[in-house]
């Protein structure tokens, strides 16, 4: 349809970090919370399952497992402490992703991290929640001497931790149950560890909702800028009570107002064009006779024209159009109405083509691979390559020190010099 469409990543603003005091406090208290925990549910956003991995949990979780007699990298205990110690990853908001990528990703994660069970959930699909609940109850049954099973739910802001717990409670407690945890589209709603939330009566299972924890520093250069843009995309802002639509741009996983809605829309357009340049998912938002575009200004004018978004004087309101475009993705994941188990077919071509699943998995399909591109094993292999590449990039950032801000680098350098001086004195 639009073979001439050129897909280029837009210029993105420098990454903006948001790490308020309650996050620092939770990080300091995490080992103490873990000492009373039997199961950790680490919740991530299924739309960006790699971006929403928070490496700052790793050291505390590794120490927790070792203290409980577990090998952090296997499912086998080193010695029996009589204490449950389970770490589950929950990829939430699965209903916002095409079904065809779920099983290949499940198998890819199972192959690369067999010691960490992964569950796909959405608050709209009861079966997936029931499977997770059964696993939690089974852990409690394996340790009948425990008076109760305590679950700590961790993750980045706005990955849906509170909503997930409310849904688990509603299917685990007989009869009508009130929503026990307050939820919000704004990051930072949960600032302290919640009171215990009962998820099951017998055996007794309780969960604690932890504050969402961001990365202290998002990163330098293009890598950090793109990571920040992904965080900005994640969640929809709260709607104002004013009956006249006056939406403000919320950067989802980051505090409202840190990112301009035009920049978020520009990055979203780039990603959707990258995934399917011939028929990008946003086509229903623009006039039927319009073609895909690589210009965010042109796209927003088309969206405003189709939805009759006008300022006084008949001028197209592209700001409201940007909000509609971004919030459409936040609400639907850009899923077409008939999204199902089948992979979108790739047309035959003489040049490599780009496809992917969500915003963390993108891969090239060579002309000779087109016939195999819909094979779940082919998709799994490509997802494994993306996962390995992601962690290699993280390791590179750590080795170069680029995962730290300039201020953090100076503090680290000062601490290293102080340590060397202490050794010389001794």
Secondary structure, DSSP 8 states (H G I E B T S, - for coil): --TT----------------HHHHHHHHHHHHHHTT-SEEEEEEEGGGTTTT--GGGHHHHHHHHHHTTB-TTSSSBSS--S---EEEEEEE-GGGS-GGGHHHHHHHHHHH-TTS-EEE--TT-HHHHHHHHHHHHHHHHHTTTSS-EEEEEEESTTSSHHHHHHHHHHHHSSS-----S---SSTTS--S----EEEETTTTEEEEE------S---SHHHHHHHHHHHHHSS-----S-SS-------TTS-TTSS-HHHHHHHHHHHHHHH-SSS-GGGGGS-TT----S-HHHHHHHHHHHTT-B-TTS-B-HHHHHHHHHHHHHHHTT--TT--SS-------SS-EEEEETTTEEEEE-GGGGGGTT-HHHHHHHHHHHHHHHHHHHHHHHHHTTTS-HHHHHHHHHHHHHHHHHHHH-
